[in-house]
Amino acid sequence: MRNQKHILLTGAAGCIGSHLADVLLAEGHIVYGIDNLSYGKISNLKSSINNKNFNFTKINVEDLFINNFPKLDFIFHLASYKKTFKGVGLDASSVMLNNSKMLHKVLSLSEQSNAFLIFSSTSDVYGSSATFKEKDSITIGPPTNSRYSYALSKLYEEQCILNYIDEGKINGCVFRIFGCSSPRASKSWSGGHVPLFINNALNNIDIDIHGDGLQTRSICHAGDIALGLSLSVLNKKSCNGEIINLGTDEQTTVKEVAEYIINKTKSTSKINYIPREEVFGDYKEIMIRFANTEKAKEILNFKISKSTFSVIDDIISTDEDSSHNTC
């Protein structure tokens, strides 16, 4: 195939990663999927695993070597240890150190193979930004609160990558991903509030909301994010050295989402409002979040195909069908 590329995809079994694998394979590329399955699920790859152009390996990113691959044209680095808070997930120090180890390996692979590096960052790096523009100055929070560790690790990774690009060592770009979901998302805290709320509602378990629930979030379909990421393959010249937001500018409050899910599922779940300080201490929660995608539209012609509530409906429908099939 004339335009076929050899692509390394870390975090391939995750929600976004598995959708991206589908997109890249549909475009005819050869994809080397990597995941240690600490967050991802092999079942997410059921539509890719039998494709002759898909090669999956369960392995830690830091254990990869350039001779594992006959050729690499692009590297999508989506693997990441997630944000954490007390009693949930890895220790904050482990999140930062493990993400750093993976980055250094990916930078080395990109430099050795001359592969274009696409890095998946997070909207968390914007801190208390009101405009969410890629050129915004960023203030995150004091290092005395470990809740900021995930955002700081991503910001560190962004800076390392952009330094390498500026120094002529590699070519690549950074995507800041805003909220997204799909039926493939984890039903635990790492998958975000939408699948967690849906899982609770379907099982008539009460839903905990931090604060008054009036904080807004933007949720699109992970498949839309995957399509946006894939556009960098065709537009690598215009993407090189850029930071680009991906997501939706549609905002919904956490309370609104919880109420919609309870009504949609006819659940007996109740909403419990937990004071933020009980969960996060002195962490200043971001109260407004939406994706400013002006740049993505200009460079990539990026578009969102599904509204927040259609994504929620899709997950509910899939989870209900799955529940019925296991009865």
C-alpha positions in Angstrom: 0.0 0.0 0.0 1.6 3.3 -1.2 0.8 5.4 1.9 0.9 2.6 4.5 2.8 3.6 7.6 4.4 1.6 10.4 3.0 3.0 13.7 3.8 2.3 17.3 0.8 2.8 19.6 1.3 2.8 23.3 -1.7 2.4 25.6 -3.4 0.5 22.7 -5.9 -1.3 25.0 -7.2 1.8 26.6 -10.4 3.6 25.7 -8.9 6.2 23.3 -6.0 3.9 22.2 -8.3 1.1 21.1 -10.4 3.5 19.0 -7.3 4.9 17.5 -6.1 1.4 16.6 -9.4 0.9 14.8 -9.0 4.1 12.8 -5.3 3.6 11.9 -6.0 0.0 10.7 -9.0 1.1 8.7 -6.7 3.5 6.9 -4.4 0.6 6.0 -1.5 1.2 8.4 0.5 -1.4 10.2 0.0 -0.9 13.9 2.2 -2.2 16.8 0.0 -2.0 19.8 1.6 -1.9 23.2 -0.1 -2.1 26.6 0.7 -3.6 30.0 -3.0 -3.8 30.7 -2.8 -1.9 34.0 -5.7 0.3 32.8 -6.6 -1.0 29.4 -8.5 -4.2 28.6 -7.8 -6.7 25.9 -11.5 -6.9 25.1 -11.3 -3.3 23.9 -9.2 -4.6 21.0 -11.7 -7.3 19.7 -12.3 -5.4 16.5 -8.5 -5.0 15.8 -6.9 -8.1 17.2 -7.6 -10.3 14.2 -6.5 -7.7 11.6 -3.3 -8.9 9.8 -1.8 -5.5 10.2 -2.2 -5.4 14.0 0.5 -6.7 16.3 -0.2 -6.6 20.0 2.3 -7.1 22.8 1.7 -6.9 26.5 4.8 -5.1 27.7 5.8 -2.0 29.7 6.8 0.9 27.5 10.1 1.3 29.2 11.1 -2.3 28.2 10.8 -1.6 24.5 13.8 -1.5 22.2 14.2 -0.2 18.7 15.0 -3.7 17.4 11.5 -4.8 18.5 10.2 -3.1 15.3 11.3 -3.6 11.6 10.4 0.1 10.9 8.6 3.0 12.6 7.2 6.1 10.8 5.0 7.3 13.7 4.7 6.9 17.4 1.5 7.6 19.3 2.3 7.8 23.0 -1.0 7.4 24.8 0.1 5.1 27.7 0.0 7.0 31.0 -0.5 6.4 34.7 -3.5 8.4 35.8 -4.2 11.2 38.2 -4.6 10.0 41.7 -6.0 11.0 45.1 -5.8 9.6 48.6 -6.8 5.9 48.7 -7.2 5.6 44.9 -4.7 4.4 42.3 -0.9 4.6 42.5 1.0 6.8 44.8 1.5 10.3 43.3 5.2 9.8 43.2 4.8 6.6 41.2 2.6 8.3 38.7 5.2 10.9 38.0 8.2 8.6 38.0 6.6 6.0 35.8 5.3 8.5 33.3 8.8 10.0 33.1 10.4 6.6 32.5 8.0 5.9 29.6 8.6 9.3 28.1 12.4 8.9 28.0 12.0 5.5 26.3 9.6 6.9 23.7 11.9 9.9 23.0 14.8 7.5 22.5 12.7 5.4 20.1 11.6 8.4 18.1 15.1 9.8 17.8 16.6 6.4 16.8 13.9 5.6 14.2 13.2 9.2 13.0 9.6 8.5 13.7 7.1 11.4 14.2 6.0 11.5 17.8 2.4 12.3 18.8 2.0 12.7 22.5 -1.3 12.6 24.4 -1.4 15.2 27.1 -4.4 16.3 29.2 -6.6 19.3 29.8 -5.6 19.1 33.4 -2.4 21.1 32.6 -4.6 24.2 32.1 -5.2 24.5 35.8 -7.6 27.4 36.4 -7.5 28.7 32.8 -10.7 30.4 31.6 -10.0 30.4 27.9 -8.2 27.0 27.3 -6.0 28.4 24.5 -2.8 26.5 23.7 -0.7 29.6 24.2 -2.1 30.4 27.7 0.3 30.9 30.5 -0.3 28.1 33.0 -0.6 28.0 36.7 -1.4 24.6 38.1 -1.0 24.6 41.9 1.4 24.1 44.8 3.6 20.9 44.9 2.5 20.5 48.5 -0.7 18.9 47.2 -0.1 15.6 45.5 -3.3 15.9 43.5 -1.4 18.1 41.0 1.1 15.3 40.3 -0.6 14.1 37.1 -0.9 17.5 35.5 2.7 18.4 36.4 4.0 15.1 35.0 2.1 15.8 31.7 3.4 19.4 31.6 7.0 18.1 32.2 6.5 15.6 29.4 5.2 18.3 27.0 8.2 20.5 27.8 10.7 17.6 27.2 9.1 16.8 23.8 8.9 20.4 22.6 12.6 20.8 23.7 13.6 17.8 21.6 11.7 19.2 18.6 13.1 22.7 19.1 16.6 21.2 19.3 16.1 19.3 16.0 16.3 15.8 17.6 12.8 14.7 16.6 9.6 15.9 14.9 6.3 15.6 16.7 3.4 17.4 18.4 1.4 17.5 21.6 -2.4 16.9 21.9 -4.2 18.1 25.0 -7.1 15.8 25.4 -10.3 17.0 27.1 -13.0 14.7 28.5 -14.2 11.8 26.4 -15.7 8.4 26.9 -17.3 5.4 25.1 -18.5 2.0 26.0 -14.9 0.9 26.2 -14.1 3.3 29.1 -13.2 1.8 32.5 -16.1 1.8 35.0 -13.8 2.8 37.8 -12.4 6.2 38.8 -9.8 6.1 36.0 -12.5 6.2 33.3 -14.0 9.5 34.4 -17.3 10.4 36.0 -19.6 9.4 33.1 -19.0 5.6 33.0 -18.6 5.5 36.8 -22.0 7.1 37.3 -23.6 4.8 34.7 -22.2 1.7 36.4 -23.5 2.8 39.8 -26.9 3.7 38.4 -27.4 0.4 36.6 -26.6 -1.3 39.8 -28.7 1.0 42.0 -25.6 2.2 43.9 -25.6 5.8 45.2 -23.5 8.3 43.2 -21.0 10.5 45.0 -20.4 14.0 43.7 -17.6 16.2 45.0 -18.9 19.6 46.0 -22.2 20.9 44.7 -21.9 19.3 41.3 -22.1 22.6 39.4 -18.6 22.2 38.0 -18.8 21.8 34.3 -17.0 19.3 32.1 -16.9 18.6 28.4 -17.4 15.0 27.3 -17.2 13.8 23.7 -16.9 10.3 22.2 -13.4 8.7 22.4 -13.8 7.8 18.7 -13.9 11.5 17.8 -10.7 12.0 19.8 -9.1 9.0 17.9 -10.1 10.5 14.6 -8.5 13.8 15.6 -5.3 12.2 16.6 -5.1 10.2 13.4 -5.3 13.4 11.3 -1.7 14.2 12.4 -0.5 11.4 10.1 -1.7 13.3 7.1 -0.8 16.7 8.5 2.5 16.1 10.2 4.2 19.2 8.7 1.6 21.6 9.9 1.4 19.8 13.3 5.1 19.7 13.9 6.1 21.5 17.1 2.4 22.4 17.9 0.2 22.0 21.0 -3.4 21.2 19.9 -6.5 20.8 21.9 -9.0 17.9 21.1 -12.4 17.7 22.6 -15.8 19.4 22.6 -16.8 22.9 23.7 -20.2 21.6 24.9 -20.3 21.9 28.7 -22.5 19.9 31.2 -22.5 20.1 35.0 -21.6 17.0 36.9 -24.9 17.2 38.7 -26.8 17.4 35.4 -25.1 14.3 34.1 -25.8 12.3 37.2 -29.5 13.3 37.2 -29.8 12.5 33.5 -28.2 9.0 34.0 -30.4 8.2 37.0 -33.6 9.2 35.0 -32.4 7.4 31.8 -31.7 4.1 33.6 -34.7 4.4 35.9 -32.3 3.8 38.8 -33.0 4.1 42.5 -29.6 5.5 43.1 -29.4 8.7 45.1 -26.8 11.5 44.8 -24.5 12.1 47.7 -22.7 15.5 47.8 -19.2 15.0 49.4 -17.4 18.2 50.6 -14.4 18.7 48.2 -11.9 19.1 51.1 -12.7 15.6 52.4 -11.5 14.1 49.1 -8.9 16.6 47.8 -7.7 18.6 50.8 -6.6 22.1 49.7 -6.8 21.1 46.0 -8.6 23.9 44.1 -11.0 22.0 41.7 -11.3 23.4 38.2 -14.9 24.6 38.1 -15.2 25.2 34.3 -13.8 23.1 31.6 -14.4 23.0 27.8 -12.2 22.3 24.8 -11.2 25.4 22.8 -10.7 23.7 19.4 -10.2 26.7 17.2 -6.6 25.5 16.4 -7.6 21.9 15.8 -10.3 23.1 13.3 -7.8 25.3 11.5 -5.0 22.8 11.2 -6.8 19.5 11.1 -10.4 20.4 10.2 -11.3 18.6 13.4 -15.0 18.0 14.1 -17.1 16.4 16.8 -19.8 14.0 15.6 -21.6 13.1 18.9 -23.1 15.3 21.6 -22.4 14.6 25.3 -25.8 13.0 25.9 -25.6 10.8 22.8 -22.3 9.5 24.2 -24.0 8.8 27.5 -26.9 7.1 25.8 -24.5 4.9 23.8 -22.7 3.7 27.0 -26.0 3.1 28.8 -27.4 1.1 25.9 -24.2 -1.0 25.6 -23.9 -1.6 29.3 -27.6 -2.6 29.6 -27.2 -5.1 26.7 -24.1 -6.5 28.3 -25.9 -7.0 31.6 -28.8 -8.8 29.9 -26.5 -11.1 28.0 -24.8 -12.2 31.2 -28.1 -13.1 33.0 
